[in-house]
Amino acid sequence: MSKHDCYTCGAPNAMHPFKGRDFTVTFKQLTRHVPNLAGEQCSECAEVEFDAPSAERYAQAGDELIEDAKRVVADEMKRIRRKLHFTQKSAVQLLSGGGHNAFSRYERAEVEPPKPLFVLMRLLDRHPELVKELHAIYECADINALLEQKQQQREKTR
């Protein structure tokens, strides 16, 4: 390969060939290792251009990572929901406030669950004793007590 100008930054003769380099594909904090790639890298801006076979392997690894991640998240949502003894309906009511079939769609990997919901599910998986607290929070007894206090204060000032 001969040196040529970088397509990204325009630096003259800045593209240098490489072979056998490993790269990592990243998707939402998840990674997949892709070994032994070849192409060129700019000495000025570090832009990488893979050769055709390497570009295909890198793209395929990215596509597979996305599909695998969606399936793993869906399976985890289902496993955790069942572990906590929630129905899909009760999980929606307690955790997401979404549509009646939201968890069904999450568990079939049709739709990705919102990140905060997935984090909450993973937290409950690690600390199932918090489910009792979750039910208490859902009932809003503490908020109703605060509202009652507020009403009493308002009545005293009248």
N, C-alpha and C positions, 0 to 999 in steps of 0.2 A: 504494500500500500504506500502510495506517496502522500506526502503532507499536502493539505489544502486548507483554505480559509474556513473558519468556524461559521456555520450557518446561523448560530445564535448571536454571538457577540461581534462577528466580523473580523476577529483577530487573524492577521495573515499567517499562513503556514503553521497554524496552531494545533491542528488535529494530529494526534499521535496514535498509532495503532496499539492495540493490546489484545492478548489472547489468554484464555484460561483464568479469567477473573470471575470471582463470585459476586453476585449481587443479591439484594434482598428486596422483595416486593412487599409493600405495606398497604394494608386496608384497615382503616379504623382501629389502629393499635395492634392489629394482627399481622403477622409476618410469615413469609415463605421464602426459604433459601433457594436461589437459582444458581447452580454451579457452572463453572467452565464456559463463560460467555466470551465473545470476541467482538471487536468493533474499534471505534476510535474515540478518544477523549481530548477535549480542548485543554491546552495547557494554561489558558487565560481564565476561562469561566467555568471549567470543569464539566461542561456539557458532554454527555455521552451519546454516541450514535452507535447502535449495535449493527452488526452485519445481519443480513436477512435471516439466516437460520437462528441466530441468537435472539433477534427481535421477536421471532415467532415463538421461541421457547419462553422468553420473558413474558410476552403477552398471554400465552397459554397459562403460565403459572399464576399470573394475576387473575385471569378469568376463573381458574380453578379455586384460587383462594377465596374469591368473592362467593362462589357457589357453595364451597365447603363451609364458609363462615355463616352464611344464611341458614344452612341445614343444621349446623351445630347450635346456633342460637335458638332455632325453632325447637330442636330436641331438648335443649336445656330448659326452655320455658315450660314445656310439657312435663319433663321430669320433676322440676321444682314444684310446679302446681300440684301434681299428684302427691308428691312427698308431703306437702303442706295440707293435703286433704281438701283442696279447693276444687269446686266445679269450675268450668269455664265461666259460668254466669257469676258465681260468687267472686271469682278472681277479678272480673271486670268491675263489679260493684265496689269491692274493697280497694282495689289497686289502681285502676286506670280511669274509670268513668267513661270509657269508650263505648262504642256500639256493642250491642248484645252478642255479636259474633266475633269480636275483636280477638279474643284469645284463640279461637279456632283458626283464624287467619294467621296469627303469629305462629301457631304450632304447625301449620302446613307450609310455612315459609312463603306465604303469599305476600305478606307485608312484614316489614321489620318492626319490631316493637320499639317504642321510643326509648332512647338510651336511659333516661332516668328510671323507667319501668324495669328494664333489664337489670340495671344496677340494684334496684330494690329487690327484685326476685333473687338475685345472687346473694344479697345481704341476708334475706330471710332463709335462704338455703343454708348459709353458714350459722345463722342464729335463729332457728325455728321457734325458740322461746319468745321471740318478738311478735309472733302472730297474735298472742293474747293482747299485747299492747296495741297492735294494729286494730283489733276489734274495738278496743276501748276508744281509740282515737276516732275511728269511724263513727261510733255512737255519738261523739261530740259532747259527752257529759261535762267535760271540763270547760268547753266553750259555752255551753248553756249556763253553767254556774257563773261564768264571767258576765254573760249577758244579763243574768238575773241581778248580779251585783250592780251593774251599770244602771239597770232600771231602778233599783232601790236608791241609788245615789241621786238619780234624776228626780225621783219623787221627793226626796228630802229637801232638795233645793227649790221646790215649787212652793 
